[in-house]
């Protein structure tokens, strides 16, 4: 096994090794060494991330239960305005003493490295399409300007060019919809003639 190199996310568990029931709490204030997240929102490199962890010794390994908090920054996916969003996420993960394939993580040189667990938990908690507010109107599709910055904005009905031939087939579209679809009425009171 290669030698373990501690990271800012590493926690020494020497005092808990092979001592089931022993527990302690750790608080890590980490300066994020590399960006957490992809896309339009992420926790940037150099940002502060706080990890409050409860570390507990078990028979098969070390159980880490943690709360992670930080601030993600990015752009609104509708209007591209800069946004920031608080990130709060919890996780619990077992770090096994042995390299058993049943466990995703192991204790290495009396340390647990929380970086991959924190990274996964934070990235999965980030919104796929973040918005500055739930009712953000977005951008004008023709000019690219923010709709909320435009006075008296009225959206134009744009017909997809692939469907423009249908408007020629329909003809006069100014008639009420009821009169276009009316079929000639037949009287049901008439008797058949012999």
CNS distance restraints for C-alpha pairs under 8 A (distance, minus, plus):
assign (resid   3 and name CA) (resid 109 and name CA) 7.49 0.50 0.50
assign (resid   4 and name CA) (resid 108 and name CA) 6.15 0.50 0.50
assign (resid   4 and name CA) (resid 109 and name CA) 6.17 0.50 0.50
assign (resid   6 and name CA) (resid  10 and name CA) 5.62 0.50 0.50
assign (resid   6 and name CA) (resid 111 and name CA) 7.85 0.50 0.50
assign (resid   6 and name CA) (resid 113 and name CA) 7.43 0.50 0.50
assign (resid   7 and name CA) (resid 113 and name CA) 7.10 0.50 0.50
assign (resid   7 and name CA) (resid 115 and name CA) 7.83 0.50 0.50
assign (resid   8 and name CA) (resid  30 and name CA) 6.15 0.50 0.50
assign (resid   8 and name CA) (resid  31 and name CA) 7.80 0.50 0.50
assign (resid   9 and name CA) (resid  28 and name CA) 7.29 0.50 0.50
assign (resid   9 and name CA) (resid  30 and name CA) 7.04 0.50 0.50
assign (resid   9 and name CA) (resid 113 and name CA) 5.73 0.50 0.50
assign (resid   9 and name CA) (resid 114 and name CA) 5.19 0.50 0.50
assign (resid   9 and name CA) (resid 115 and name CA) 5.30 0.50 0.50
assign (resid  10 and name CA) (resid 111 and name CA) 6.33 0.50 0.50
assign (resid  10 and name CA) (resid 112 and name CA) 5.65 0.50 0.50
assign (resid  10 and name CA) (resid 113 and name CA) 4.35 0.50 0.50
assign (resid  10 and name CA) (resid 114 and name CA) 6.03 0.50 0.50
assign (resid  10 and name CA) (resid 115 and name CA) 7.54 0.50 0.50
assign (resid  11 and name CA) (resid 111 and name CA) 5.44 0.50 0.50
assign (resid  11 and name CA) (resid 112 and name CA) 5.40 0.50 0.50
assign (resid  11 and name CA) (resid 113 and name CA) 6.49 0.50 0.50
assign (resid  11 and name CA) (resid 114 and name CA) 7.66 0.50 0.50
assign (resid  12 and name CA) (resid 110 and name CA) 5.94 0.50 0.50
assign (resid  12 and name CA) (resid 111 and name CA) 4.36 0.50 0.50
assign (resid  12 and name CA) (resid 112 and name CA) 6.58 0.50 0.50
assign (resid  13 and name CA) (resid  17 and name CA) 6.22 0.50 0.50
assign (resid  13 and name CA) (resid  55 and name CA) 7.91 0.50 0.50
assign (resid  13 and name CA) (resid  62 and name CA) 7.90 0.50 0.50
assign (resid  13 and name CA) (resid 110 and name CA) 5.45 0.50 0.50
assign (resid  13 and name CA) (resid 111 and name CA) 5.37 0.50 0.50
assign (resid  13 and name CA) (resid 112 and name CA) 6.98 0.50 0.50
assign (resid  14 and name CA) (resid 110 and name CA) 4.99 0.50 0.50
assign (resid  14 and name CA) (resid 111 and name CA) 7.13 0.50 0.50
assign (resid  16 and name CA) (resid  20 and name CA) 7.68 0.50 0.50
assign (resid  16 and name CA) (resid  22 and name CA) 6.08 0.50 0.50
assign (resid  16 and name CA) (resid  23 and name CA) 7.11 0.50 0.50
assign (resid  16 and name CA) (resid  56 and name CA) 7.06 0.50 0.50
assign (resid  16 and name CA) (resid  57 and name CA) 5.26 0.50 0.50
assign (resid  16 and name CA) (resid  62 and name CA) 7.78 0.50 0.50
assign (resid  17 and name CA) (resid  57 and name CA) 6.34 0.50 0.50
assign (resid  17 and name CA) (resid  61 and name CA) 7.74 0.50 0.50
assign (resid  17 and name CA) (resid  62 and name CA) 7.59 0.50 0.50
assign (resid  17 and name CA) (resid 110 and name CA) 7.40 0.50 0.50
assign (resid  18 and name CA) (resid  57 and name CA) 6.68 0.50 0.50
assign (resid  18 and name CA) (resid  58 and name CA) 7.07 0.50 0.50
assign (resid  18 and name CA) (resid  59 and name CA) 6.47 0.50 0.50
assign (resid  18 and name CA) (resid  61 and name CA) 7.65 0.50 0.50
assign (resid  19 and name CA) (resid  57 and name CA) 5.56 0.50 0.50
assign (resid  19 and name CA) (resid  58 and name CA) 6.75 0.50 0.50
assign (resid  19 and name CA) (resid  59 and name CA) 7.43 0.50 0.50
assign (resid  20 and name CA) (resid  56 and name CA) 7.60 0.50 0.50
assign (resid  20 and name CA) (resid  57 and name CA) 4.67 0.50 0.50
assign (resid  20 and name CA) (resid  58 and name CA) 4.24 0.50 0.50
assign (resid  20 and name CA) (resid  59 and name CA) 5.56 0.50 0.50
assign (resid  21 and name CA) (resid  56 and name CA) 6.64 0.50 0.50
assign (resid  21 and name CA) (resid  57 and name CA) 5.68 0.50 0.50
assign (resid  21 and name CA) (resid  58 and name CA) 6.33 0.50 0.50
assign (resid  22 and name CA) (resid  56 and name CA) 5.79 0.50 0.50
assign (resid  22 and name CA) (resid  57 and name CA) 5.37 0.50 0.50
assign (resid  23 and name CA) (resid  54 and name CA) 7.09 0.50 0.50
assign (resid  23 and name CA) (resid  55 and name CA) 5.63 0.50 0.50
assign (resid  23 and name CA) (resid  56 and name CA) 4.24 0.50 0.50
assign (resid  23 and name CA) (resid  57 and name CA) 6.29 0.50 0.50
assign (resid  24 and name CA) (resid  54 and name CA) 5.90 0.50 0.50
assign (resid  24 and name CA) (resid  55 and name CA) 5.50 0.50 0.50
assign (resid  24 and name CA) (resid  56 and name CA) 6.61 0.50 0.50
assign (resid  25 and name CA) (resid  52 and name CA) 7.39 0.50 0.50
assign (resid  25 and name CA) (resid  53 and name CA) 5.66 0.50 0.50
assign (resid  25 and name CA) (resid  54 and name CA) 4.41 0.50 0.50
assign (resid  25 and name CA) (resid  55 and name CA) 6.01 0.50 0.50
assign (resid  26 and name CA) (resid  52 and name CA) 5.99 0.50 0.50
assign (resid  26 and name CA) (resid  53 and name CA) 5.16 0.50 0.50
assign (resid  26 and name CA) (resid  54 and name CA) 6.34 0.50 0.50
assign (resid  26 and name CA) (resid  55 and name CA) 7.43 0.50 0.50
assign (resid  27 and name CA) (resid  50 and name CA) 7.13 0.50 0.50
assign (resid  27 and name CA) (resid  51 and name CA) 5.67 0.50 0.50
assign (resid  27 and name CA) (resid  52 and name CA) 4.52 0.50 0.50
assign (resid  27 and name CA) (resid  53 and name CA) 6.14 0.50 0.50
assign (resid  28 and name CA) (resid  50 and name CA) 5.73 0.50 0.50
assign (resid  28 and name CA) (resid  51 and name CA) 5.00 0.50 0.50
assign (resid  28 and name CA) (resid  52 and name CA) 6.46 0.50 0.50
assign (resid  28 and name CA) (resid  53 and name CA) 7.95 0.50 0.50
assign (resid  29 and name CA) (resid  48 and name CA) 6.80 0.50 0.50
assign (resid  29 and name CA) (resid  49 and name CA) 5.86 0.50 0.50
assign (resid  29 and name CA) (resid  50 and name CA) 4.66 0.50 0.50
assign (resid  29 and name CA) (resid  51 and name CA) 6.49 0.50 0.50
assign (resid  30 and name CA) (resid  48 and name CA) 5.80 0.50 0.50
assign (resid  30 and name CA) (resid  49 and name CA) 5.12 0.50 0.50
assign (resid  30 and name CA) (resid  50 and name CA) 6.20 0.50 0.50
assign (resid  30 and name CA) (resid  51 and name CA) 7.72 0.50 0.50
assign (resid  31 and name CA) (resid  45 and name CA) 7.70 0.50 0.50
assign (resid  31 and name CA) (resid  46 and name CA) 5.30 0.50 0.50
assign (resid  31 and name CA) (resid  47 and name CA) 5.62 0.50 0.50
assign (resid  31 and name CA) (resid  48 and name CA) 4.83 0.50 0.50
assign (resid  31 and name CA) (resid  49 and name CA) 6.31 0.50 0.50
assign (resid  32 and name CA) (resid  36 and name CA) 7.88 0.50 0.50
assign (resid  32 and name CA) (resid  43 and name CA) 7.93 0.50 0.50
assign (resid  32 and name CA) (resid  44 and name CA) 7.27 0.50 0.50
assign (resid  32 and name CA) (resid  45 and name CA) 5.22 0.50 0.50
assign (resid  32 and name CA) (resid  46 and name CA) 4.99 0.50 0.50
assign (resid  32 and name CA) (resid  47 and name CA) 5.45 0.50 0.50
assign (resid  32 and name CA) (resid  48 and name CA) 6.22 0.50 0.50
assign (resid  32 and name CA) (resid  49 and name CA) 6.56 0.50 0.50
assign (resid  33 and name CA) (resid  45 and name CA) 5.59 0.50 0.50
assign (resid  33 and name CA) (resid  46 and name CA) 6.19 0.50 0.50
assign (resid  34 and name CA) (resid  44 and name CA) 7.12 0.50 0.50
assign (resid  34 and name CA) (resid  45 and name CA) 4.63 0.50 0.50
assign (resid  34 and name CA) (resid  46 and name CA) 7.41 0.50 0.50
assign (resid  35 and name CA) (resid  42 and name CA) 6.79 0.50 0.50
assign (resid  35 and name CA) (resid  43 and name CA) 5.78 0.50 0.50
assign (resid  35 and name CA) (resid  44 and name CA) 4.60 0.50 0.50
assign (resid  35 and name CA) (resid  45 and name CA) 4.48 0.50 0.50
assign (resid  36 and name CA) (resid  42 and name CA) 5.61 0.50 0.50
assign (resid  36 and name CA) (resid  43 and name CA) 5.03 0.50 0.50
assign (resid  36 and name CA) (resid  44 and name CA) 6.48 0.50 0.50
assign (resid  36 and name CA) (resid  45 and name CA) 7.54 0.50 0.50
assign (resid  36 and name CA) (resid 119 and name CA) 6.23 0.50 0.50
assign (resid  36 and name CA) (resid 122 and name CA) 7.20 0.50 0.50
assign (resid  36 and name CA) (resid 123 and name CA) 6.34 0.50 0.50
assign (resid  37 and name CA) (resid  41 and name CA) 6.87 0.50 0.50
assign (resid  37 and name CA) (resid  42 and name CA) 4.51 0.50 0.50
assign (resid  37 and name CA) (resid  43 and name CA) 6.50 0.50 0.50
assign (resid  37 and name CA) (resid 122 and name CA) 7.68 0.50 0.50
assign (resid  37 and name CA) (resid 123 and name CA) 5.07 0.50 0.50
assign (resid  37 and name CA) (resid 126 and name CA) 7.59 0.50 0.50
assign (resid  38 and name CA) (resid  42 and name CA) 6.13 0.50 0.50
assign (resid  38 and name CA) (resid 123 and name CA) 7.92 0.50 0.50
assign (resid  39 and name CA) (resid 128 and name CA) 7.90 0.50 0.50
assign (resid  40 and name CA) (resid  74 and name CA) 5.31 0.50 0.50
assign (resid  40 and name CA) (resid  75 and name CA) 5.65 0.50 0.50
assign (resid  40 and name CA) (resid  76 and name CA) 7.61 0.50 0.50
assign (resid  40 and name CA) (resid  77 and name CA) 7.10 0.50 0.50
assign (resid  40 and name CA) (resid 129 and name CA) 7.54 0.50 0.50
assign (resid  40 and name CA) (resid 130 and name CA) 7.58 0.50 0.50
assign (resid  41 and name CA) (resid  72 and name CA) 6.37 0.50 0.50
assign (resid  41 and name CA) (resid  73 and name CA) 5.49 0.50 0.50
assign (resid  41 and name CA) (resid  74 and name CA) 4.09 0.50 0.50
assign (resid  41 and name CA) (resid  75 and name CA) 6.46 0.50 0.50
assign (resid  41 and name CA) (resid 126 and name CA) 7.22 0.50 0.50
assign (resid  41 and name CA) (resid 127 and name CA) 7.66 0.50 0.50
assign (resid  41 and name CA) (resid 130 and name CA) 7.21 0.50 0.50
assign (resid  42 and name CA) (resid  72 and name CA) 5.06 0.50 0.50
assign (resid  42 and name CA) (resid  73 and name CA) 5.70 0.50 0.50
assign (resid  42 and name CA) (resid  74 and name CA) 6.38 0.50 0.50
assign (resid  42 and name CA) (resid 123 and name CA) 7.72 0.50 0.50
assign (resid  42 and name CA) (resid 126 and name CA) 7.37 0.50 0.50
assign (resid  43 and name CA) (resid  47 and name CA) 6.67 0.50 0.50
assign (resid  43 and name CA) (resid  70 and name CA) 7.51 0.50 0.50
assign (resid  43 and name CA) (resid  71 and name CA) 6.27 0.50 0.50
assign (resid  43 and name CA) (resid  72 and name CA) 4.31 0.50 0.50
assign (resid  43 and name CA) (resid  73 and name CA) 6.18 0.50 0.50
assign (resid  44 and name CA) (resid  72 and name CA) 7.10 0.50 0.50
assign (resid  44 and name CA) (resid  73 and name CA) 7.19 0.50 0.50
assign (resid  47 and name CA) (resid  70 and name CA) 7.88 0.50 0.50
assign (resid  47 and name CA) (resid  71 and name CA) 7.62 0.50 0.50
assign (resid  48 and name CA) (resid  70 and name CA) 6.38 0.50 0.50
assign (resid  48 and name CA) (resid  71 and name CA) 7.73 0.50 0.50
assign (resid  49 and name CA) (resid  68 and name CA) 7.11 0.50 0.50
assign (resid  49 and name CA) (resid  69 and name CA) 5.92 0.50 0.50
assign (resid  49 and name CA) (resid  70 and name CA) 4.77 0.50 0.50
assign (resid  49 and name CA) (resid  71 and name CA) 7.71 0.50 0.50
assign (resid  50 and name CA) (resid  68 and name CA) 5.66 0.50 0.50
assign (resid  50 and name CA) (resid  69 and name CA) 5.29 0.50 0.50
assign (resid  50 and name CA) (resid  70 and name CA) 6.42 0.50 0.50
assign (resid  51 and name CA) (resid  66 and name CA) 6.52 0.50 0.50
assign (resid  51 and name CA) (resid  67 and name CA) 5.78 0.50 0.50
assign (resid  51 and name CA) (resid  68 and name CA) 4.55 0.50 0.50
assign (resid  51 and name CA) (resid  69 and name CA) 6.68 0.50 0.50
assign (resid  52 and name CA) (resid  66 and name CA) 5.42 0.50 0.50
assign (resid  52 and name CA) (resid  67 and name CA) 5.22 0.50 0.50
assign (resid  52 and name CA) (resid  68 and name CA) 6.45 0.50 0.50
assign (resid  53 and name CA) (resid  64 and name CA) 6.43 0.50 0.50
assign (resid  53 and name CA) (resid  65 and name CA) 5.63 0.50 0.50
assign (resid  53 and name CA) (resid  66 and name CA) 4.08 0.50 0.50
assign (resid  53 and name CA) (resid  67 and name CA) 6.47 0.50 0.50
assign (resid  54 and name CA) (resid  64 and name CA) 5.71 0.50 0.50
assign (resid  54 and name CA) (resid  65 and name CA) 5.20 0.50 0.50
assign (resid  54 and name CA) (resid  66 and name CA) 6.11 0.50 0.50
assign (resid  55 and name CA) (resid  62 and name CA) 6.75 0.50 0.50
assign (resid  55 and name CA) (resid  63 and name CA) 5.84 0.50 0.50
assign (resid  55 and name CA) (resid  64 and name CA) 4.69 0.50 0.50
assign (resid  55 and name CA) (resid  65 and name CA) 6.65 0.50 0.50
assign (resid  56 and name CA) (resid  62 and name CA) 5.63 0.50 0.50
assign (resid  56 and name CA) (resid  63 and name CA) 5.12 0.50 0.50
assign (resid  56 and name CA) (resid  64 and name CA) 6.45 0.50 0.50
assign (resid  57 and name CA) (resid  61 and name CA) 6.36 0.50 0.50
assign (resid  57 and name CA) (resid  62 and name CA) 4.78 0.50 0.50
assign (resid  57 and name CA) (resid  63 and name CA) 6.41 0.50 0.50
assign (resid  58 and name CA) (resid  62 and name CA) 5.71 0.50 0.50
assign (resid  58 and name CA) (resid  63 and name CA) 6.88 0.50 0.50
assign (resid  60 and name CA) (resid  96 and name CA) 5.80 0.50 0.50
assign (resid  60 and name CA) (resid  97 and name CA) 6.20 0.50 0.50
assign (resid  61 and name CA) (resid  94 and name CA) 6.48 0.50 0.50
assign (resid  61 and name CA) (resid  95 and name CA) 5.41 0.50 0.50
assign (resid  61 and name CA) (resid  96 and name CA) 4.14 0.50 0.50
assign (resid  61 and name CA) (resid  97 and name CA) 4.90 0.50 0.50
assign (resid  61 and name CA) (resid 106 and name CA) 7.83 0.50 0.50
assign (resid  61 and name CA) (resid 107 and name CA) 7.42 0.50 0.50
assign (resid  62 and name CA) (resid  94 and name CA) 5.69 0.50 0.50
assign (resid  62 and name CA) (resid  95 and name CA) 5.07 0.50 0.50
assign (resid  62 and name CA) (resid  96 and name CA) 6.42 0.50 0.50
assign (resid  62 and name CA) (resid  97 and name CA) 7.62 0.50 0.50
assign (resid  62 and name CA) (resid 107 and name CA) 7.48 0.50 0.50
assign (resid  63 and name CA) (resid  92 and name CA) 7.07 0.50 0.50
assign (resid  63 and name CA) (resid  93 and name CA) 5.82 0.50 0.50
assign (resid  63 and name CA) (resid  94 and name CA) 4.43 0.50 0.50
assign (resid  63 and name CA) (resid  95 and name CA) 6.24 0.50 0.50
assign (resid  64 and name CA) (resid  92 and name CA) 5.53 0.50 0.50
assign (resid  64 and name CA) (resid  93 and name CA) 5.36 0.50 0.50
assign (resid  64 and name CA) (resid  94 and name CA) 6.27 0.50 0.50
assign (resid  64 and name CA) (resid  95 and name CA) 7.65 0.50 0.50
assign (resid  65 and name CA) (resid  90 and name CA) 7.51 0.50 0.50
assign (resid  65 and name CA) (resid  91 and name CA) 5.78 0.50 0.50
assign (resid  65 and name CA) (resid  92 and name CA) 4.15 0.50 0.50
assign (resid  65 and name CA) (resid  93 and name CA) 6.54 0.50 0.50
assign (resid  66 and name CA) (resid  90 and name CA) 5.63 0.50 0.50
assign (resid  66 and name CA) (resid  91 and name CA) 5.49 0.50 0.50
assign (resid  66 and name CA) (resid  92 and name CA) 6.32 0.50 0.50
assign (resid  67 and name CA) (resid  88 and name CA) 7.16 0.50 0.50
assign (resid  67 and name CA) (resid  89 and name CA) 5.78 0.50 0.50
assign (resid  67 and name CA) (resid  90 and name CA) 4.43 0.50 0.50
assign (resid  67 and name CA) (resid  91 and name CA) 6.68 0.50 0.50
assign (resid  68 and name CA) (resid  87 and name CA) 7.72 0.50 0.50
assign (resid  68 and name CA) (resid  88 and name CA) 5.75 0.50 0.50
assign (resid  68 and name CA) (resid  89 and name CA) 5.26 0.50 0.50
assign (resid  68 and name CA) (resid  90 and name CA) 6.17 0.50 0.50
assign (resid  68 and name CA) (resid 118 and name CA) 7.42 0.50 0.50
assign (resid  68 and name CA) (resid 122 and name CA) 7.84 0.50 0.50
assign (resid  69 and name CA) (resid  86 and name CA) 7.42 0.50 0.50
assign (resid  69 and name CA) (resid  87 and name CA) 5.39 0.50 0.50
assign (resid  69 and name CA) (resid  88 and name CA) 4.60 0.50 0.50
assign (resid  69 and name CA) (resid  89 and name CA) 6.60 0.50 0.50
assign (resid  70 and name CA) (resid  86 and name CA) 6.08 0.50 0.50
assign (resid  70 and name CA) (resid  87 and name CA) 5.18 0.50 0.50
assign (resid  70 and name CA) (resid  88 and name CA) 6.86 0.50 0.50
assign (resid  71 and name CA) (resid  84 and name CA) 6.65 0.50 0.50
assign (resid  71 and name CA) (resid  85 and name CA) 5.75 0.50 0.50
assign (resid  71 and name CA) (resid  86 and name CA) 4.68 0.50 0.50
assign (resid  71 and name CA) (resid  87 and name CA) 5.64 0.50 0.50
assign (resid  72 and name CA) (resid  84 and name CA) 5.53 0.50 0.50
assign (resid  72 and name CA) (resid  85 and name CA) 5.19 0.50 0.50
assign (resid  72 and name CA) (resid  86 and name CA) 6.23 0.50 0.50
assign (resid  72 and name CA) (resid  87 and name CA) 6.52 0.50 0.50
assign (resid  73 and name CA) (resid  82 and name CA) 7.46 0.50 0.50
assign (resid  73 and name CA) (resid  83 and name CA) 5.75 0.50 0.50
assign (resid  73 and name CA) (resid  84 and name CA) 4.27 0.50 0.50
assign (resid  73 and name CA) (resid  85 and name CA) 6.35 0.50 0.50
assign (resid  74 and name CA) (resid  82 and name CA) 5.80 0.50 0.50
assign (resid  74 and name CA) (resid  83 and name CA) 5.44 0.50 0.50
assign (resid  74 and name CA) (resid  84 and name CA) 6.38 0.50 0.50
assign (resid  75 and name CA) (resid  79 and name CA) 7.97 0.50 0.50
assign (resid  75 and name CA) (resid  80 and name CA) 4.96 0.50 0.50
assign (resid  75 and name CA) (resid  81 and name CA) 5.39 0.50 0.50
assign (resid  75 and name CA) (resid  82 and name CA) 4.51 0.50 0.50
assign (resid  75 and name CA) (resid  83 and name CA) 5.39 0.50 0.50
assign (resid  75 and name CA) (resid 130 and name CA) 7.32 0.50 0.50
assign (resid  75 and name CA) (resid 131 and name CA) 7.62 0.50 0.50
assign (resid  75 and name CA) (resid 132 and name CA) 7.92 0.50 0.50
assign (resid  76 and name CA) (resid  80 and name CA) 4.59 0.50 0.50
assign (resid  76 and name CA) (resid  81 and name CA) 5.27 0.50 0.50
assign (resid  76 and name CA) (resid  82 and name CA) 6.38 0.50 0.50
assign (resid  76 and name CA) (resid  83 and name CA) 6.29 0.50 0.50
assign (resid  76 and name CA) (resid 129 and name CA) 7.58 0.50 0.50
assign (resid  76 and name CA) (resid 130 and name CA) 5.51 0.50 0.50
assign (resid  76 and name CA) (resid 131 and name CA) 4.39 0.50 0.50
assign (resid  76 and name CA) (resid 132 and name CA) 5.27 0.50 0.50
assign (resid  77 and name CA) (resid 129 and name CA) 5.52 0.50 0.50
assign (resid  77 and name CA) (resid 130 and name CA) 5.66 0.50 0.50
assign (resid  77 and name CA) (resid 131 and name CA) 5.69 0.50 0.50
assign (resid  78 and name CA) (resid 131 and name CA) 6.52 0.50 0.50
assign (resid  78 and name CA) (resid 136 and name CA) 6.86 0.50 0.50
assign (resid  78 and name CA) (resid 137 and name CA) 7.13 0.50 0.50
assign (resid  78 and name CA) (resid 138 and name CA) 4.29 0.50 0.50
assign (resid  78 and name CA) (resid 139 and name CA) 6.60 0.50 0.50
assign (resid  79 and name CA) (resid 136 and name CA) 7.30 0.50 0.50
assign (resid  79 and name CA) (resid 137 and name CA) 7.41 0.50 0.50
assign (resid  79 and name CA) (resid 138 and name CA) 4.21 0.50 0.50
assign (resid  79 and name CA) (resid 139 and name CA) 5.31 0.50 0.50
assign (resid  79 and name CA) (resid 146 and name CA) 5.92 0.50 0.50
assign (resid  80 and name CA) (resid 138 and name CA) 7.97 0.50 0.50
assign (resid  81 and name CA) (resid 132 and name CA) 7.11 0.50 0.50
assign (resid  82 and name CA) (resid 132 and name CA) 7.94 0.50 0.50
assign (resid  83 and name CA) (resid 131 and name CA) 7.88 0.50 0.50
assign (resid  83 and name CA) (resid 132 and name CA) 6.09 0.50 0.50
assign (resid  87 and name CA) (resid 122 and name CA) 7.43 0.50 0.50
assign (resid  87 and name CA) (resid 125 and name CA) 7.51 0.50 0.50
assign (resid  87 and name CA) (resid 126 and name CA) 7.53 0.50 0.50
assign (resid  89 and name CA) (resid 121 and name CA) 6.71 0.50 0.50
assign (resid  89 and name CA) (resid 122 and name CA) 6.63 0.50 0.50
assign (resid  89 and name CA) (resid 125 and name CA) 6.93 0.50 0.50
assign (resid  90 and name CA) (resid 121 and name CA) 7.51 0.50 0.50
assign (resid  91 and name CA) (resid 117 and name CA) 8.00 0.50 0.50
assign (resid  91 and name CA) (resid 121 and name CA) 6.94 0.50 0.50
assign (resid  93 and name CA) (resid 117 and name CA) 7.75 0.50 0.50
assign (resid  94 and name CA) (resid 103 and name CA) 7.46 0.50 0.50
assign (resid  94 and name CA) (resid 105 and name CA) 6.98 0.50 0.50
assign (resid  94 and name CA) (resid 106 and name CA) 7.97 0.50 0.50
assign (resid  95 and name CA) (resid 103 and name CA) 7.25 0.50 0.50
assign (resid  95 and name CA) (resid 104 and name CA) 7.53 0.50 0.50
assign (resid  95 and name CA) (resid 105 and name CA) 4.86 0.50 0.50
assign (resid  95 and name CA) (resid 106 and name CA) 4.44 0.50 0.50
assign (resid  95 and name CA) (resid 107 and name CA) 5.57 0.50 0.50
assign (resid  95 and name CA) (resid 112 and name CA) 6.97 0.50 0.50
assign (resid  96 and name CA) (resid 100 and name CA) 7.44 0.50 0.50
assign (resid  96 and name CA) (resid 103 and name CA) 6.39 0.50 0.50
assign (resid  96 and name CA) (resid 105 and name CA) 6.32 0.50 0.50
assign (resid  96 and name CA) (resid 106 and name CA) 4.48 0.50 0.50
assign (resid  96 and name CA) (resid 107 and name CA) 5.92 0.50 0.50
assign (resid  97 and name CA) (resid 106 and name CA) 5.85 0.50 0.50
assign (resid  97 and name CA) (resid 107 and name CA) 5.42 0.50 0.50
assign (resid  98 and name CA) (resid 106 and name CA) 6.53 0.50 0.50
assign (resid  98 and name CA) (resid 107 and name CA) 7.60 0.50 0.50
assign (resid  99 and name CA) (resid 103 and name CA) 7.62 0.50 0.50
assign (resid  99 and name CA) (resid 106 and name CA) 6.37 0.50 0.50
assign (resid 106 and name CA) (resid 112 and name CA) 7.17 0.50 0.50
assign (resid 107 and name CA) (resid 111 and name CA) 5.65 0.50 0.50
assign (resid 107 and name CA) (resid 112 and name CA) 5.17 0.50 0.50
assign (resid 107 and name CA) (resid 113 and name CA) 7.92 0.50 0.50
assign (resid 108 and name CA) (resid 112 and name CA) 6.36 0.50 0.50
assign (resid 114 and name CA) (resid 118 and name CA) 5.90 0.50 0.50
assign (resid 115 and name CA) (resid 119 and name CA) 5.90 0.50 0.50
assign (resid 116 and name CA) (resid 120 and name CA) 6.11 0.50 0.50
assign (resid 117 and name CA) (resid 121 and name CA) 6.13 0.50 0.50
assign (resid 118 and name CA) (resid 122 and name CA) 5.98 0.50 0.50
assign (resid 119 and name CA) (resid 123 and name CA) 5.98 0.50 0.50
assign (resid 120 and name CA) (resid 124 and name CA) 6.03 0.50 0.50
assign (resid 121 and name CA) (resid 125 and name CA) 6.28 0.50 0.50
assign (resid 122 and name CA) (resid 126 and name CA) 6.54 0.50 0.50
assign (resid 131 and name CA) (resid 136 and name CA) 6.99 0.50 0.50
assign (resid 132 and name CA) (resid 136 and name CA) 6.70 0.50 0.50
assign (resid 137 and name CA) (resid 146 and name CA) 7.93 0.50 0.50
assign (resid 137 and name CA) (resid 147 and name CA) 6.13 0.50 0.50
assign (resid 137 and name CA) (resid 148 and name CA) 6.75 0.50 0.50
assign (resid 138 and name CA) (resid 146 and name CA) 6.03 0.50 0.50
assign (resid 138 and name CA) (resid 147 and name CA) 6.04 0.50 0.50
assign (resid 138 and name CA) (resid 148 and name CA) 7.72 0.50 0.50
assign (resid 139 and name CA) (resid 143 and name CA) 7.96 0.50 0.50
assign (resid 139 and name CA) (resid 144 and name CA) 5.37 0.50 0.50
assign (resid 139 and name CA) (resid 145 and name CA) 5.39 0.50 0.50
assign (resid 139 and name CA) (resid 146 and name CA) 4.49 0.50 0.50
assign (resid 139 and name CA) (resid 147 and name CA) 5.34 0.50 0.50
assign (resid 140 and name CA) (resid 144 and name CA) 4.98 0.50 0.50
assign (resid 140 and name CA) (resid 145 and name CA) 5.46 0.50 0.50
assign (resid 140 and name CA) (resid 146 and name CA) 6.27 0.50 0.50
assign (resid 140 and name CA) (resid 147 and name CA) 5.71 0.50 0.50
assign (resid 145 and name CA) (resid 149 and name CA) 7.52 0.50 0.50
assign (resid 145 and name CA) (resid 150 and name CA) 7.71 0.50 0.50
assign (resid 146 and name CA) (resid 150 and name CA) 6.93 0.50 0.50
assign (resid 147 and name CA) (resid 153 and name CA) 6.91 0.50 0.50
assign (resid 159 and name CA) (resid 163 and name CA) 6.99 0.50 0.50
assign (resid 159 and name CA) (resid 164 and name CA) 6.64 0.50 0.50
assign (resid 160 and name CA) (resid 164 and name CA) 6.60 0.50 0.50
assign (resid 163 and name CA) (resid 167 and name CA) 7.44 0.50 0.50
assign (resid 164 and name CA) (resid 168 and name CA) 7.22 0.50 0.50
assign (resid 165 and name CA) (resid 169 and name CA) 6.76 0.50 0.50
assign (resid 166 and name CA) (resid 170 and name CA) 6.27 0.50 0.50
assign (resid 167 and name CA) (resid 171 and name CA) 6.37 0.50 0.50
assign (resid 175 and name CA) (resid 179 and name CA) 6.86 0.50 0.50
assign (resid 175 and name CA) (resid 180 and name CA) 6.83 0.50 0.50
assign (resid 176 and name CA) (resid 180 and name CA) 6.73 0.50 0.50
assign (resid 177 and name CA) (resid 181 and name CA) 6.73 0.50 0.50
assign (resid 178 and name CA) (resid 182 and name CA) 6.40 0.50 0.50
